[in-house]
């Protein structure tokens, strides 16, 4: 599971990488944009995980979520595009649970579903959000305010923002 972000400041290199990550840029392409090797970008991401209180080796989508919810840093997701999503409570729960775990096995166990059922649910969310990976799905959730910290939605059938 993720932990809360600390107040430790990211250095200049980490901030440059973070800005790209929260825009959905893959680490390999970040290296090309900031003239660093892929290994250097992965090393910077590792340092960011430590400073932000993520578990060692936390998946990129967990790091992106932590960056977008950190009080110490003001990173913002891309601007909204298209229609506002209408998610069922199950879809919203899945989206929020994905932010907490790096391994799909842990997400499936938390939700009480099989890994195959989880993959089908994630694929349905990807289709709705028009995303291709979990990091971009998490960014999409933040863009629409679905992952903002606040009261959980427990009684609604549909969530439309």
Buried (B, 14 or more C-beta within 10 A) or exposed (E): EBEEBEEBEBEEBBBBBBBBBBBBBBBEEBBEEBEBEBEBBBBBBBBBBEBBBBBEEBBBBBBBBBBBBBEEBEBEBEEEEEEEBEBEBEBBBBBBBBBEBBEBEEBBBBBEBEEEEBEEBBEEBBEBBEBEEBBBBBBBBBBBEBBEEEEEBEEEEEBEE
